[in-house]
Amino acid sequence: MGKSGRANTLSRYPWGQEVSCKHAIIDDGKTMGSVLNEPDGCGEDTTWPVGSRDANAYGLNDMHGNAGEWTMNWYEQGALNRYANGDLKGPESGRQRVVRGGSWDENVDNLRSSFRNVKPPVSGRSIYGSIGFRCAYDVE
């Protein structure tokens, strides 16, 4: 997600160094909307429609905030060294999967492309209501 999420910029986010509800659907701790005393989801306490904020320079929407994205990678503490050396396959198994991009109910630190959130891939009542997935394909 790093390079595509930031649209090949050198800043923390494709729009610059800081994030706010102007750029992404997040919990910024201050923006209030229709839900009383609730900053999650920029004051709406939920996801917003896809593309509610501007796309990055690659035309990709919601790479930061709105819904976090499950990745196919299992979490492994030393995996970043593996990836840096060109092995992008990642661990074969594990207890937790990597989630990227942050979501409507997470603070701004979780929105960084480089931030690897980890969650066990389980389901249950009202668990992980802020994580989804992104369908993607290679363009030839």
Backbone bond lengths (Angstrom), bond angles and torsions (degrees), N, CA, C in turn:
res aa  C-N    CA-C-N  psi(-1)  N-CA   C-N-CA  omega(-1)  CA-C   N-CA-C  phi
1 M - - - 1.441 - - 1.514 111.74 -
2 G 1.316 119.76 -28.13 1.459 123.19 -172.04 1.508 115.00 -47.81
3 K 1.321 116.92 -62.09 1.451 121.03 -175.63 1.527 111.71 -68.18
4 S 1.320 117.75 -43.49 1.465 119.65 -179.50 1.523 111.37 -73.47
5 G 1.327 117.44 -36.12 1.460 120.98 179.86 1.515 112.02 -63.80
6 R 1.324 116.18 -42.20 1.463 120.82 179.43 1.517 111.89 -88.83
7 A 1.316 118.79 1.23 1.473 123.70 179.18 1.523 111.26 54.78
8 N 1.339 115.58 42.60 1.457 123.97 175.37 1.525 113.51 64.47
9 T 1.328 117.82 22.76 1.460 120.67 176.56 1.527 109.11 -87.46
10 L 1.316 116.77 166.79 1.451 121.36 177.47 1.525 112.22 -99.42
11 S 1.310 116.80 -3.09 1.459 121.28 179.35 1.531 110.49 -84.20
12 R 1.326 116.71 172.25 1.465 120.89 179.48 1.523 112.20 -61.41
13 Y 1.315 115.91 -35.95 1.460 122.71 -176.96 1.526 108.01 -132.75
14 P 1.319 119.34 162.05 1.469 119.95 -177.84 1.527 113.04 -63.30
15 W 1.320 117.57 -21.48 1.463 121.15 -178.52 1.526 112.48 -97.92
16 G 1.344 119.50 -7.85 1.467 121.91 179.79 1.518 112.71 145.78
17 Q 1.326 115.95 -155.80 1.463 121.07 -174.04 1.525 114.58 -89.07
18 E 1.310 118.11 -24.41 1.454 122.08 -174.90 1.526 110.67 -112.41
19 V 1.323 116.42 159.19 1.460 120.96 178.84 1.525 109.28 -128.48
20 S 1.304 115.42 145.56 1.463 121.60 176.62 1.522 108.02 -149.68
21 C 1.317 116.22 177.53 1.465 120.30 177.90 1.531 111.85 -66.40
22 K 1.295 117.75 -12.85 1.468 120.72 173.79 1.533 110.36 -67.04
23 H 1.341 116.11 -30.54 1.465 121.66 -174.60 1.526 114.93 -102.50
24 A 1.338 117.08 -33.06 1.470 120.13 -171.99 1.524 109.72 -150.97
25 I 1.325 116.10 155.42 1.465 122.09 177.26 1.525 107.22 -85.84
26 I 1.338 116.34 107.75 1.463 122.85 -172.11 1.522 110.73 -142.54
27 D 1.312 115.64 -179.77 1.455 123.22 166.00 1.519 105.69 -103.66
28 D 1.326 116.31 95.69 1.458 119.28 -179.75 1.521 111.95 -89.49
29 G 1.330 116.73 0.11 1.452 121.02 177.11 1.513 115.26 77.60
30 K 1.338 117.64 1.94 1.464 118.80 -178.41 1.516 115.12 -141.49
31 T 1.322 118.83 -29.56 1.467 120.40 -177.42 1.523 109.85 -73.24
32 M 1.307 115.77 124.14 1.460 121.16 178.59 1.522 108.68 -112.28
33 G 1.314 116.09 146.07 1.459 121.09 -178.88 1.505 110.28 -133.27
34 S 1.314 116.80 -130.19 1.459 121.19 -175.43 1.529 113.99 -79.87
35 V 1.350 117.58 -14.92 1.462 120.83 179.58 1.527 108.21 -99.72
36 L 1.308 117.21 116.20 1.455 123.91 -174.88 1.531 112.03 -54.92
37 N 1.326 115.93 129.19 1.476 123.41 176.79 1.524 114.14 56.04
38 E 1.319 117.82 33.86 1.464 121.42 -176.78 1.527 110.75 -128.63
39 P 1.362 117.71 104.75 1.462 119.49 178.07 1.533 114.18 -82.60
40 D 1.355 118.52 -14.88 1.475 119.93 179.09 1.523 110.38 -56.11
41 G 1.314 116.17 144.02 1.465 120.56 177.12 1.512 112.48 61.09
42 C 1.341 115.77 36.63 1.468 121.22 -177.82 1.525 110.59 52.40
43 G 1.324 115.27 40.90 1.454 121.85 175.02 1.505 116.30 89.71
44 E 1.336 118.00 4.48 1.466 120.78 -179.32 1.526 112.52 -109.75
45 D 1.351 118.51 -7.67 1.459 124.36 177.22 1.532 113.29 57.41
46 T 1.337 116.54 36.27 1.465 122.28 179.81 1.529 109.58 -168.25
47 T 1.337 116.06 175.16 1.462 120.14 171.65 1.521 109.27 -69.15
48 W 1.290 116.34 164.35 1.465 123.24 174.80 1.529 107.50 -112.99
49 P 1.331 118.22 165.41 1.474 119.41 176.44 1.529 111.28 -57.88
50 V 1.318 116.39 145.02 1.463 121.72 178.18 1.523 109.44 -53.65
51 G 1.329 115.63 136.12 1.457 120.76 177.68 1.517 113.91 79.45
52 S 1.318 118.15 21.12 1.466 120.69 177.88 1.529 111.91 -69.35
53 R 1.314 116.37 -17.80 1.459 122.15 175.72 1.523 107.88 -120.70
54 D 1.326 116.05 162.22 1.470 120.90 -177.00 1.527 111.87 -59.41
55 A 1.320 115.87 146.35 1.464 122.36 175.01 1.530 109.15 -72.37
56 N 1.344 116.63 158.82 1.460 119.01 174.65 1.536 109.87 -78.48
57 A 1.319 116.86 -176.98 1.468 120.94 -175.86 1.528 113.07 -64.41
58 Y 1.331 117.81 -17.73 1.462 121.52 175.98 1.523 111.98 -89.93
59 G 1.331 116.74 -0.31 1.459 120.85 -179.23 1.517 113.76 83.29
60 L 1.335 117.57 14.17 1.462 122.18 -178.72 1.527 110.32 -93.33
61 N 1.311 116.53 133.87 1.463 121.98 179.47 1.520 111.02 -101.22
62 D 1.315 114.99 151.70 1.467 123.24 169.52 1.528 113.80 57.10
63 M 1.314 117.03 35.78 1.463 119.96 176.29 1.521 110.54 -74.13
64 H 1.315 116.79 -18.06 1.461 122.87 177.05 1.519 107.15 -130.40
65 G 1.321 116.95 121.14 1.459 121.20 177.61 1.519 112.93 84.78
66 N 1.314 115.77 -173.17 1.460 126.63 -175.59 1.527 110.03 69.15
67 A 1.324 119.60 -79.77 1.467 121.53 175.03 1.522 108.66 -130.36
68 G 1.330 116.54 132.97 1.450 120.13 172.22 1.523 108.19 -68.25
69 E 1.309 116.89 160.24 1.461 120.00 -175.71 1.521 111.36 -122.69
70 W 1.350 114.60 123.77 1.457 119.02 171.33 1.523 107.41 -61.27
71 T 1.311 116.89 142.15 1.458 120.27 171.01 1.525 107.91 -111.53
72 M 1.312 116.59 169.17 1.455 119.09 179.09 1.522 111.64 -78.62
73 N 1.324 117.71 -9.85 1.453 121.92 -175.13 1.523 113.18 -80.80
74 W 1.332 114.51 134.05 1.449 120.95 167.31 1.517 106.83 -77.05
75 Y 1.318 116.66 148.28 1.457 120.68 178.40 1.520 110.42 -77.79
76 E 1.318 115.16 136.51 1.456 122.79 173.12 1.515 106.20 -144.01
77 Q 1.312 118.01 129.07 1.456 121.13 -173.71 1.522 112.59 -53.93
78 G 1.303 119.16 -43.74 1.462 122.36 -177.59 1.513 114.99 -89.97
79 A 1.310 118.36 10.95 1.465 121.30 -173.96 1.531 113.45 -63.18
80 L 1.314 118.48 -30.25 1.463 119.39 -179.04 1.521 111.60 -61.01
81 N 1.330 117.56 -35.59 1.469 120.18 175.56 1.516 110.52 -65.37
82 R 1.321 116.60 -40.62 1.465 121.84 178.04 1.526 109.94 -60.04
83 Y 1.330 116.29 -47.47 1.469 120.96 -179.24 1.528 111.19 -64.30
84 A 1.324 116.75 -40.67 1.466 121.07 -179.85 1.525 111.66 -62.32
85 N 1.341 116.67 -27.19 1.460 121.03 178.24 1.522 112.98 -91.35
86 G 1.337 117.04 11.29 1.456 120.93 173.66 1.516 116.35 95.89
87 D 1.328 118.70 -6.33 1.463 121.31 179.02 1.526 108.31 -87.91
88 L 1.315 117.32 97.28 1.455 121.76 -176.22 1.517 113.48 -93.44
89 K 1.326 117.98 0.14 1.458 120.53 -179.18 1.522 112.26 -66.43
90 G 1.288 117.96 -37.49 1.455 120.98 -178.59 1.511 111.96 77.80
91 P 1.328 116.43 179.42 1.455 121.15 -178.96 1.530 111.76 -64.26
92 E 1.321 116.73 149.63 1.469 122.56 179.28 1.520 112.66 -73.62
93 S 1.342 117.02 -27.58 1.460 121.00 -178.55 1.524 108.89 -154.34
94 G 1.310 115.61 175.28 1.452 120.26 179.01 1.515 111.24 173.86
95 R 1.318 116.08 -174.51 1.465 121.01 178.94 1.523 112.29 -101.77
96 Q 1.343 116.55 -23.88 1.456 120.94 -177.74 1.526 110.20 -132.26
97 R 1.322 115.41 148.01 1.465 120.56 175.35 1.519 109.48 -104.36
98 V 1.317 115.17 157.43 1.463 121.73 179.26 1.529 109.24 -82.92
99 V 1.319 115.29 136.97 1.467 123.32 174.94 1.526 106.62 -120.00
100 R 1.317 117.40 133.13 1.471 121.66 -177.86 1.525 110.95 -123.35
101 G 1.315 115.05 157.78 1.462 122.16 168.56 1.513 116.83 97.00
102 G 1.336 118.33 -15.04 1.459 119.35 -178.64 1.517 111.45 70.56
103 S 1.318 116.23 172.91 1.460 119.50 -176.41 1.516 111.39 -147.99
104 W 1.313 114.72 -177.77 1.457 122.54 -177.74 1.521 113.38 -63.72
105 D 1.339 118.48 -21.82 1.464 119.70 -178.09 1.523 112.82 -112.18
106 E 1.339 116.68 19.90 1.459 120.26 178.94 1.523 110.58 -118.91
107 N 1.332 114.88 156.25 1.464 119.03 -179.49 1.528 111.10 -77.35
108 V 1.315 115.80 173.28 1.462 121.24 -171.80 1.529 113.84 -64.12
109 D 1.329 119.00 -27.94 1.467 119.74 179.44 1.527 112.15 -60.15
110 N 1.321 117.88 -33.47 1.462 121.72 -179.60 1.524 113.42 -72.85
111 L 1.312 118.64 -11.73 1.456 121.48 -177.37 1.521 114.49 -83.32
112 R 1.315 118.23 -14.19 1.457 120.34 -179.51 1.524 110.20 -61.26
113 S 1.315 117.61 137.65 1.466 121.31 177.89 1.522 111.27 -59.30
114 S 1.312 116.61 -31.01 1.462 121.04 -177.52 1.525 112.70 -80.42
115 F 1.327 118.61 -9.89 1.459 121.33 -176.93 1.523 110.45 -82.13
116 R 1.335 116.54 123.41 1.465 121.85 177.82 1.521 108.58 -103.01
117 N 1.310 116.67 101.57 1.448 120.51 171.88 1.526 106.46 -80.71
118 V 1.307 118.59 151.37 1.464 120.98 -179.76 1.521 109.80 -131.38
119 K 1.320 115.67 138.73 1.463 122.37 179.30 1.517 108.95 -144.16
120 P 1.324 117.43 143.42 1.465 118.57 172.44 1.533 109.16 -70.27
121 P 1.326 118.15 136.08 1.473 120.56 -177.46 1.525 111.80 -79.59
122 V 1.307 115.40 76.06 1.459 121.26 178.20 1.522 108.17 -123.98
123 S 1.294 116.09 161.99 1.462 119.17 176.60 1.513 108.37 -121.09
124 G 1.279 114.95 163.70 1.448 119.88 179.82 1.513 108.75 173.70
125 R 1.267 114.91 176.14 1.453 120.36 -177.90 1.526 111.15 -64.05
126 S 1.291 116.24 124.86 1.467 125.38 178.37 1.529 114.03 50.86
127 I 1.329 117.61 34.93 1.459 120.51 175.45 1.520 108.75 -105.96
128 Y 1.306 116.55 134.99 1.460 123.23 176.85 1.520 113.41 58.38
129 G 1.294 117.72 41.41 1.459 120.53 178.31 1.507 113.49 -70.07
130 S 1.317 116.76 -1.39 1.457 120.07 -178.50 1.525 112.65 -113.42
131 I 1.330 117.90 10.83 1.466 120.94 -179.23 1.523 109.49 -117.40
132 G 1.314 115.40 134.76 1.454 121.86 176.80 1.520 109.06 -133.02
133 F 1.298 116.69 -149.81 1.453 120.81 176.14 1.515 108.27 -148.88
134 R 1.300 116.22 161.75 1.458 122.40 -178.72 1.521 108.36 -117.24
135 C 1.299 116.60 126.72 1.470 120.89 174.15 1.511 107.74 -80.26
136 A 1.305 116.57 130.66 1.453 120.56 -177.83 1.522 109.68 -144.01
137 Y 1.308 115.75 159.49 1.455 121.08 176.50 1.507 109.15 -150.35
138 D 1.325 115.99 158.99 1.453 121.08 178.00 1.519 109.62 -79.71
139 V 1.310 116.71 133.73 1.457 122.04 176.87 1.521 107.21 -92.27
140 E 1.305 116.64 124.72 1.478 120.52 -179.06 1.507 110.48 -91.87
